Amino acid sequence: MSKLTVLVLADPEDKTLSMLDRLAGVATIVCGNTVESFREAASGADVILNWTGDWKLFEQVWAISPHVRWVHSRSAGVESALSPAFVASNVPLTNSRTVFSRPLGEFAMAAVLFFAKNLRRMVQSQQAGKWDPFDVTEVCGSTLGIIGYGDIGRACAACARPFGMKIVALRRRPELSIHDPLVDVLLGPAQLKSLLTTADYVVVSTPLTEATRGLIGENELRCMKPSAVLINLGRGPVVEEKALIRALEQHWIRGAALDVFDTEPLPEGHAFYRLENLLLSPHCADHTSDWLERAMSFFLANFERFCKGEPFMTVVDKRSGY
């Protein structure tokens, strides 16, 4: 069997790429962060690994790689990759969505506790040298609504269950979770309002598609309880930022926790920075100390399946967008 050729869209100085050395016997690895880096090897390439998440570069490299048989994305979000030509092709796309699920579930619970125990007030009082007793909220018995019950959504449910929370899950195809022991109430897309009006904490973990862009806007935010908290772990544009800013400023809801935004990095002077009822994570809630190594290990496991002709893990439905 001749060696495979793998095009890796990445900074050649990225130390994580050294993990690809274990493929030396079966693959030629070509790394670069410009299309010129791949012009010589692209015509015979078998695999593209988009390590940086630069989908503009991917589109250029894809255009000159006619024999590629598999594309893998380090990032879970792949909406920017789905050009008409790529979607129409028979080339499978996989991503690393399962790698990041548990840390995001833990962040969701951190956000729940941040608001339930009013940790901001505790820290501010401590810094001010102020003895400031106050009442806190019990998490046990409260309802966690999850919009987008995929890998991340289920990880949130798994983290919330030990706290005694009730789980209301909404997904496009609810029949896929009908026997899930973590779910108390299972809803379809048409029942979004029901989830929003009953949940104490609302996790948004949907991918970004035409159907989910702007899914949570003013009408949806006004449906939520005044005591409720919104937690967005999916994609920034799923929640309308201007509506959310109004909701937080005018206290339609208690607060929000965000790991994703319309524009990243979040621009200097953005309203989110000044809001006291917002917990802001700079899109690093899943960045554990070994997250890159875990992501590369996942690619290598899928590469082994590719070589053996076995089914891939985490295949993306390119037409659905996730």
N, C-alpha and C positions, 0 to 999 in steps of 0.2 A: 504494500500500500504506500503510495507516495505521500509526502508530507502535505498537510493542510496549510493554508495561509489564512492567518487571522489578522485583520486590521483593527488596531486598538486606538480609538479616538481619545487621546489623553496627553497630558504633559509628560514627555519622556523622562522627566526628573521625578515623577511620582514614585515614591519608594514602594508603594503597594504593588506596582507592576512586577516587582521581583518575584512575586508568587507565580507569575506565568512561566518562570524558568522550568517548572516541573513539566511543561509541555514540550520541552526542547526535542524530545525524541519523535514527536508526532506532528509538530506544527512549527511553522515559521511565523514569528511574531513581528509585525511591523507597527511601530507606534509613532504617533505624531499629532499635532494640533493644527495643521494646515492641510488643505487639499493637496498641495504639492508633495507632501510627505508620502502620499499614497499612489501617485500617478503610475509609478513603475510596477507596483505590486497589485493594483486594483483589478486588472484584467483577469488575474487568476485567483482572486480571493474567494474563500469559501465562507468566511464568518466575519461579521462586523460586531465589535464590542464597543458600544458607546459609553465610555467610562466617565467622560466629563459631563454628559448631558447636553452637549452643544448640538442641537438638532439642525441648525443651519449648516454646520460642517457635515453632519450626517447626510443631509440631502445632497450635498455636493459629492461626497464620497460614494453614496448610493448610485448616483447617476453614472459613475465611471466603473462600476463594479457589476458587470452583467451576470456573473456566475455565482454570486453570493447565495448561500442556501439557508442561512440563519442569521438573525440579528438579535443581539441581547442588549438591554438597557440596564445600567446600574441603578438608575432611578426608577421608582414605582410609577411616576407620572410619565406618560408617553404621548399625551395629546398633540404635542408639537411635532411628533414624528410622522403623523398620519396623513401624509400627502396622498392625493388621489392615486398616483402611480404606485406608491408603496402599498397602499391598502388593496389595490387591484391585483398585486402580485401574489404568488403562492408562497412567498418566503415567510416563514413563521417569525414572530416577534415574541420574545420573552422579556420579563422584567424581574426585579428583585423584591417584589412587594412583600413576601413573607418574612424577609430579613428584618424589616423595620417595625413589624406589627407590635410586638411585645413592648418595646420602649415607648411607643406612642400610646399604648394602652396605659402604661404607668404614668405618662404625662397627663393623660385625661384624668386619672385619679388624683394626681397632684393638683390639678386645677380645681377639681371638686372640693378637695380639702382646703385649698387656698381660700376659697370663698366661704365654705361652711364654717371654718374656724377663724375667718377674718385675719389671716396671717399678716396682711399688710398693716393692719392696725397694731398688731402685736409688735412688729418690727419698728414701726414708727414710734410707738410708746417707749420701747426699749431705748431707741436712739435718743429720744428726748429726755430720758431719765424719769419717766412718768409712770406711776403706778395706776393702771387704768383697767380695772376689772370690767368685763362685759359678758353678755350671753352669747353663746355660740350655737350653731345648728348641728343637729345629729344627722349623720349621713344614712344610717340604718333606717330602712323603711321609705326612703325617698326614691324617686323614679328617675332612671337614666334612659333618655330617649336617644336612640342611635339611628341617624339618617345615613344609610349606606352600610349595610351589614355584610361587608366582605371580610377580608383578613384583618384589617385594622379595626373595624367595628366589632368583630368577634373578640379580638384581643382586649378591647375596652370592656366588653361584657365579662370576660374572664377575670379581669382585674377588679371589677366592681362587685361581682358576686360575693366574695368573702366579706365585704362590708355590709351585706344584707340589703343591697339595693334591688329594686324591681327593674327588670330590663324590658323596654319596649323597643323593638327593632323594626326598621322599615327598609325594604329593599325592592329593587325593580322586579325580581322574581322571588316572591316570598316562599314559593313551594320548595326552594332549595334549602330552607332552614326550618321546615315544618316539624322536624324531629329534634331540633337543637335543644338540649336540656338547659342551656343558659337563658333562653328566651321565655319570658312570661307572656308577652303579647307580641304577635307578629302581624305586621301591616304591609300593605302594598302602597305604591306611589300615590294613589288617589286619597289615601288616608293621612297625608302629611299634617293637615290641620289638627286631626285627632291627637297625634303625637305631640305637636307643639303646645296644645292647650293643657296637656296633662303632665308633661315632664318637668321635673325640677332642674335637671341638667340636660342639655341637648348637645350631643356630639355630632358634628358633621364630618363624615369620613368618606364622602362620595368622590369618585374621580371627576375630572372636568370633561363634560361632554356638552353637546348642544342642549340636551335636556336638563342638565344640572347648572349651567351657567346662570347666575342670578337667582338660583332656586330659593335662597333665603333673602327676601327683600323686606320692604316696610310692612306689607300686609302680614307676612309670616312672623316678623319680630313683634308686631302688635298682638299676635295670637298668643304669644308666650306669657307665662305668669310674670307679674312684676318682680317676683322673688327668684325667677329662673336665671340660669347662666348658660350662655352659648359657648361651645368649645369647637373650634374649627381646626381639624387635623388633615383635611383633604386637600383642597386647592383653594387659593385665595378668591378667585372670581366666582366661586359657588355662593359666596355671601356678598351682597352689595355693600361695599365699604361705606358709602355715604349714608345709607340707611342705618347701618350699624353704629356709626358715629352719632347720629341723632338719637338712636335708641339708648346709647350709653350716656350721652349728655343730658337727655331729658328723662332718664331713668324709666324707660318703658320696661327694661329688664334690670336685674341686679348687676350683672356684669358679663364679661366675656373673657375667654382665653384663646389666643391665636398663635398658631405656629406657621401659618401661611398667609400670604398677602398678594394683592394685585401686582405690586411692583416690589421686587426684591433685588438688593437691599431696600428696606423701607426708607424713603427719602427723608433727609434732614428736615425737621420742622413739621413732620406729619402729625395730624391730630392725635393719632394713637399714642404717641409718646407722652402726652400730657394727661391722659385719662386715668384717674385714680381707680376706676372700677374695671380696668383692663389689665390682664396678665399677658405680657408680650414675650414670646420666644422667637428669636431670630432664625426661624426655620432650622433649629438644631435639636428639636425634642427627641429625635431618634439617633443623634450622634453620640453613641457610646464610645468609649475609648478604643474599641476594636471594630467600629462599624464598617470601615473600609475593608478590613481583612475578612469580615463576615460576608460582605457583598462579593468580594473576589472569590471566596470559597464557594459561594453559591453558583457563580458563573462556572467555576471549574467542575462542580458537580453536574451541571447541565451539559458542559462540554463532554464529559465522559459519556453521558447518555447519547449525545450527538454522534460520537464515534461508534457507539454500539448499536445505533439505530433504534434506541429506546425512546419512549415518549418523553417530551420535555416537561419540566415543572414550570408552573406559572406562565402558561401560554396566554398571550393577550389576544382578545377578540378585536381585531383591527377595525372592524366595521362598527362595533359598539363603543370602542375607544378605551377599553380596559380589559 
